[in-house]
Amino acid sequence: MKKVIAINGSPRKKGNTVTLLQRAMEGAESAGAETEMIHLYDLNYKGCTSCFSCKRKDSKYWCKCAMKDDLSPILERVMECDAILLGSPIYLYNITGEMQSFIERLIFMNLSYDKSNRSNLEKSINVGCVFAAGMPAERFPRFQPMFEWQKDWTMVMNGKWEYIISLDSYQFKDYSKYAAGLMSEPHKRKVREEQFPIDCQNAYELGRRMTE
Ligand SMILES: Cc1cc2nc3c(=O)[nH]c(=O)nc-3n(C[C@H](O)[C@H](O)[C@H](O)COP(=O)(O)O)c2cc1C
């Protein structure tokens, strides 16, 4: 049976990112995968510390990360899967720091400084990304290149790469309790009711495609 791991890079376990990731997992399951979700904010770990153990000739850490922390067993499990589903909210026009640290560790240990295809990985792992952002859809084109270049590092995993982004997200349970005058709650509610279900369906199909 195919294995798919969803990595949640949001601190909110009931937020937009997790909702989208759950739908992506359902899509993966519909294509016959066994799935699980890892919450990065539950783990204590750091990004790559540039020890280069994974690049040393004859190293016992070849294609492995020598750092020992809560991410170590997760990286081992990720290396056994067929696809990963990465979910992150957009913070300051980027993925969260926790997701960035996870990606540094995963990609750098598989990155080749020798081969032109840049990969030491001897299998392929598909990477499907789901992002949730508060910005309205009309602002997105300005930041789209940031999402497109994520593709460059995923080639190290030798598989398919795709992303979906859910924009104009509903952020608070009760908008009246927050100083957020620049946001129109009726507009946010409309997006939530009309666009978010479409985003969830897109996440489902992404999860299915990454598994097939
Ligand atoms: C620290 C922080 C920074 C944020 N920066 C951005 C941003 O730069 N652009 C944007 O569109 N949304 C930004 N947001 C909004 C989140 O991306 C949005 O609320 C998202 O839906 C959160 O996902 P979650 O529900 O999974 O936590 C930010 C939110 C926080 C808490």
The ligand as an SDF file (V2000), in Angstrom:
LIG
                    3D

 31 33  0  0  0  0  0  0  0  0999 V2000
    2.4440   35.8780   11.9380 C   0  0  0  0  0  0  0  0  0  0  0  0
    1.4470   35.9400   10.8070 C   0  0  0  0  0  0  0  0  0  0  0  0
    1.8530   36.4780    9.6070 C   0  0  0  0  0  0  0  0  0  0  0  0
    0.9790   36.4920    8.5130 C   0  0  0  0  0  0  0  0  0  0  0  0
    1.4230   37.0080    7.3290 N   0  0  0  0  0  0  0  0  0  0  0  0
    0.6230   36.9160    6.2260 C   0  0  0  0  0  0  0  0  0  0  0  0
    1.0980   37.3510    4.9590 C   0  0  0  0  0  0  0  0  0  0  0  0
    2.2120   37.8310    4.8090 O   0  0  0  0  0  0  0  0  0  0  0  0
    0.2900   37.2400    3.8900 N   0  0  0  0  0  0  0  0  0  0  0  0
   -0.9600   36.7030    3.9870 C   0  0  0  0  0  0  0  0  0  0  0  0
   -1.6530   36.5810    2.9780 O   0  0  0  0  0  0  0  0  0  0  0  0
   -1.4450   36.2690    5.1860 N   0  0  0  0  0  0  0  0  0  0  0  0
   -0.6790   36.3720    6.3070 C   0  0  0  0  0  0  0  0  0  0  0  0
   -1.1440   35.9030    7.5210 N   0  0  0  0  0  0  0  0  0  0  0  0
   -2.4980   35.3000    7.5910 C   0  0  0  0  0  0  0  0  0  0  0  0
   -2.4410   33.7730    7.5220 C   0  0  0  0  0  0  0  0  0  0  0  0
   -1.7180   33.3330    6.4030 O   0  0  0  0  0  0  0  0  0  0  0  0
   -3.8710   33.2250    7.4240 C   0  0  0  0  0  0  0  0  0  0  0  0
   -4.6090   33.6320    8.5420 O   0  0  0  0  0  0  0  0  0  0  0  0
   -3.9180   31.7190    7.2950 C   0  0  0  0  0  0  0  0  0  0  0  0
   -5.2180   31.3350    6.9320 O   0  0  0  0  0  0  0  0  0  0  0  0
   -3.5620   31.0230    8.5910 C   0  0  0  0  0  0  0  0  0  0  0  0
   -3.6560   29.6290    8.4050 O   0  0  0  0  0  0  0  0  0  0  0  0
   -4.0930   28.6510    9.5860 P   0  0  0  0  0  0  0  0  0  0  0  0
   -5.5640   28.8830    9.7990 O   0  0  0  0  0  0  0  0  0  0  0  0
   -3.8050   27.3010    9.0930 O   0  0  0  0  0  0  0  0  0  0  0  0
   -3.2850   29.0010   10.7810 O   0  0  0  0  0  0  0  0  0  0  0  0
   -0.3250   35.9460    8.6450 C   0  0  0  0  0  0  0  0  0  0  0  0
   -0.7270   35.4300    9.9000 C   0  0  0  0  0  0  0  0  0  0  0  0
    0.1440   35.4420   10.9610 C   0  0  0  0  0  0  0  0  0  0  0  0
   -0.3070   34.8670   12.2960 C   0  0  0  0  0  0  0  0  0  0  0  0
  1  2  1  0
  2  3  1  0
  2 30  2  0
  3  4  2  0
  4  5  1  0
  4 28  1  0
  5  6  2  0
  6  7  1  0
  6 13  1  0
  7  8  2  0
  7  9  1  0
  9 10  1  0
 10 11  2  0
 10 12  1  0
 12 13  2  0
 13 14  1  0
 14 15  1  0
 14 28  1  0
 15 16  1  0
 16 17  1  0
 16 18  1  0
 18 19  1  0
 18 20  1  0
 20 21  1  0
 20 22  1  0
 22 23  1  0
 23 24  1  0
 24 25  2  0
 24 26  1  0
 24 27  1  0
 28 29  2  0
 29 30  1  0
 30 31  1  0
M  END
$$$$
